[in-house]
Amino acid sequence: MSNDPWTADNPQPGDFDAVLATIDSEYVERHDGDPTASLRILVSVAGEDARRLERIAEARGKTPHEVVADLLRDAGPPGRLTVGSG
């Protein structure tokens, strides 16, 4: 695992603060969030991992994309994401 936050599997809060502090505020636009917005995430799973995901989905009576969506929803409350390595 890399110690460089730009390539690390699990960057920590504050890792980018020094870089962000160097950005001229003239070039920063602030906008209110849109609670109706959506985010599309493309997940690529191959080989044995793909077969595992298919088996999990079949056992749950769901499609693989529904299983992945459930995992993301179960990660924690909105605004608080816990990311781990492994």
Secondary structure by P-SEA (a helix, b strand, c coil): cccccccccccccccaaaaaaacccccbbbbcccccbbbbbbbbbcaaaaaaaaaaaaaacccaaaaaaaaaaacccccbbbbbcc
